[in-house]
Every structure is written in C-alpha cells, then in structure tokens.
Amino acid sequence: MKPFVLLLFLAVWPTWGRAERPYFGAEPGALAKAKQAIATGDPVLVGALKKLKQDADKALLVAPAAVTEKQKLPPSGDAHDYMSLAPYFWPDPAKPKGLPYLRKDGEVNPESRELAANDTLRVRALAATVEALALAYFFTAEEKYAAHAAQHLRVWFLAPATRMNPNLKFAQAVLGVNDGRGTGIIEARGLADAADAAILLLGSKAWTKDDQTALERWGDQYYEWLLRSKNGQDERAAKNNHGTWYDVQAVHWALVLKRTEEAKGLLDQAGVKRIEVQIEPDGRQPLELSRTASFSYSCFNLRALSDLALLGRHAGVDLWAYRSKDGRSLRVALDYLVPYLGTQPKPWPGQQIHGSSPDEIMPVLRRAAHATGTAAYEELLAQYAEAPSKRFQLVTPR
C-alpha cells in the first residue's frame, strides 16, 4: 500500500468499540504509532507488517481447534474439559505399567504432545492464530482476517458444541499420581492473549459487541476459577516462573474484564512477591538456574516479568522502576543475561541441555530500552538479524 493511500486509510479507520479499552498486548499508544510509522514508509515496520500478513495468510488455512477434538476423555467424562499430561514426566521402567511416572526435567515426553489425549498444542494454536489474524485485520482492515479469527474464538470459547469449560482441573496430570495440577495453568497463558486480541476485531462485520460480551462472560468464569480454585492457588504460590506466569494471566484477564483495580492490586505485589524473591542483587535467578535448561528458563521468567511490566503500563504500575533496597530489579536480571546474548555471546556457565531461541528475550530488550532509555539494549537487539521482522516491532515500535 502506498504511503498516501495508507494515510487516507488511517484517517477513516473505524474506532467503534476501541474507546472501551485498549489492546493490552501492546504498549499504550503503540499501535497508532506503528500505523503512522508505516504510513511514512518506516522500513522496519513495513517489513514487520509484511511478515505479519504472511503469518496471517498462513493462519487463514488453520482450522479452528476445539478441546472436544481429543479422543480420550478427562476423568470428568466431559470432553469440554481441558486435559493434558505433564511434559517432563516419563514412565518408570522399574514399575508395572510404568506408574507412577518419574520426572526428567527439561525432557519432553512425546505422550504429552499427542493430540488424542492432550489439548496443549490446540491452545497454543488458538493464541498464535487469533493474535496474528486480529493484528493483521487491525493494520489492513481486510475482513477475511477478522472473519477467520472470529471463527477460532467462537469455536473455543462460545459455541455450545465445542466450547472449553472455563477451568484447568485436568491440566498437566502426572500418571499414577494425580489427574491434574496447578502447574498446568501455565499452558493456558494464551487464552488471555486470544481474548485480548478479540478487541481488535470490533468494527468488523465478523465480531460484534455481543460476541465480545459473551467472550468476557466466559472470561469472568475462568478468572474466578483461576483465583479461587485449589489449582489456581497452588500456582499463585509457586515462587519460580510458574508463579510469574500465573500473575501474567491473572492480571491480563483482570484488564480484559475491566477489573483494573484488581489488576493493579496484583501488580502492586509483584515487586516484593516476584522480583525480590526471584532475582538476586547481581541479577541471577536461582530458581531458574537450578533447571536443566537454565539459560532458557532465565529468559523465560524474565519475559514473564517484562510481560507483567507491560500490563502494568496499562494499570499505572511501573515495574521497570522497582528496585529493592539491596538492588534487585528487572534491569539487573537483564544485565546479568546480556553477556550471553547477541551474535557473540559468552559461554553460558549453567546447565542447558538443549538449544535456545532469542524469541523470548528480544521483546524484553525493546521494552527495557523504552523503560530505561539505555541505548545498549537497542544495540544488542540490532545484532539479531531476524529482529526487524518480528511482531514485537509492531506492538512495541522503536
């Protein structure tokens, strides 16, 4: 699209529905800033939009997934209940039928990815697909993207024949031990992402205010389960990345459901409850360093903390500015990892049993650059050749 055509498009872009709340997957004002930059021909954002459209075109070929597709029923006997097996647990060769399963940290049991008995990959596909389609619709106004995103949302959340029951009672079961655990809640972090992205569809023919209201009604039930259930309380009590990702989900849902004060209350606790517990004054994250993939988990937890900080931008809580009396902060955690990032990283001193991807840390570098004004983070980000085409460029433009 030529710049003058895009500027005209931006001038008439429908805003109905968006005054009700922002899209929390982006920094405040970021999407408008990205549109303006694209209109002026910013090469990075034009390239990122091109890649987004490619992803969205692929997403158009993805059929909507449903929890009811699995062949094995959960203990409840209801196919609408989400179900999965714990990924790091394997049969015990010394026991009859391998029960109870034994933990092998960082080693994924293929059983936990079989679609016949696990909803794990389905919920991942939902989040990735809806986000790509919704953002593509926002930036292009092409109805095909909104229509397909709406189909995915209706199948997963709304349609009586296929909708997921709003709980995760049977997530990450350990065979021979339990039917599900609070630990499994981490698998559903994409549900809030999908529900949040739905706001970008308002104004399209495919997604009405009634659809949005119905989705939020489902979200109300899930959010209450997340807060009140034993599994939810267990996960909230976790001190490592599981606790952080629980907070991300709870805060994200609270914002989506317009419970801003509840979101702010959770965010206000994050400094003492997460940053001070998880990060040492020198930036190490001991609970993640104890894992067999210690570098990956250090990046993964820092990504969760930076997601919390992003959500905090929408609730008036600045987690990037939080610093304990002895110096624990998001910034020192990132600075600890910096020597091991980029194109010429130092050898990681901890255990890392498999390869790692920079996808978790690249958005953190951009957010840190914005929050702290430190050019070195942006310079490090520029070392990654794939960075210009990544989606975070559109939701957190430079």
Helices and strands as residue ranges (DSSP letters): H 3-12, H 30-39, H 43-59, G 67-69, E 83-85, E 89-90, G 96-98, E 102-103, G 110-113, H 120-140, H 143-153, I 154-158, E 170-173, G 182-188, H 189-197, G 198-201, H 209-228, H 230-237, H 241-256, H 260-270, I 271-275, H 276-278, H 286-289, H 294-313, H 330-337, G 338-340, H 361-372, H 375-381, G 387-389, H 392-395
